[in-house]
């Protein structure tokens, strides 16, 4: 469950500059803080897998071809 904290009538001057953005430091603001969900969403995982599949090495080989080359080099040591 996500936790949410709301504080009303907070002086903007008490907030870090990176949070204020274009809000005047003289303003009175309402601050809402919501705890991020630490569990990755399915869409994030799917996108990560898609990015992995698109990986290319500097010489234009696919990730699979690079893995095959590494395995071949590893197997040379077994001889």
Secondary structure as the mmCIF struct_conf table of DSSP 4:
data_model
#
loop_
_struct_conf.conf_type_id
_struct_conf.id
_struct_conf.beg_label_comp_id
_struct_conf.beg_label_asym_id
_struct_conf.beg_label_seq_id
_struct_conf.end_label_comp_id
_struct_conf.end_label_asym_id
_struct_conf.end_label_seq_id
STRN STRN1 UNK A 4 UNK A 11
HELX_RH_3T_P HELX_RH_3T_P1 UNK A 12 UNK A 14
BEND BEND1 UNK A 15 UNK A 15
HELX_RH_AL_P HELX_RH_AL_P1 UNK A 17 UNK A 20
TURN_TY1_P TURN_TY1_P1 UNK A 21 UNK A 22
BEND BEND2 UNK A 23 UNK A 23
TURN_TY1_P TURN_TY1_P2 UNK A 25 UNK A 26
STRN STRN2 UNK A 28 UNK A 34
HELX_LH_PP_P HELX_LH_PP_P1 UNK A 35 UNK A 37
BEND BEND3 UNK A 39 UNK A 39
HELX_LH_PP_P HELX_LH_PP_P2 UNK A 40 UNK A 41
HELX_RH_AL_P HELX_RH_AL_P2 UNK A 42 UNK A 53
TURN_TY1_P TURN_TY1_P3 UNK A 54 UNK A 54
STRN STRN3 UNK A 56 UNK A 56
TURN_TY1_P TURN_TY1_P4 UNK A 58 UNK A 59
BEND BEND4 UNK A 60 UNK A 60
STRN STRN4 UNK A 62 UNK A 62
HELX_RH_AL_P HELX_RH_AL_P3 UNK A 63 UNK A 76
TURN_TY1_P TURN_TY1_P5 UNK A 77 UNK A 78
#
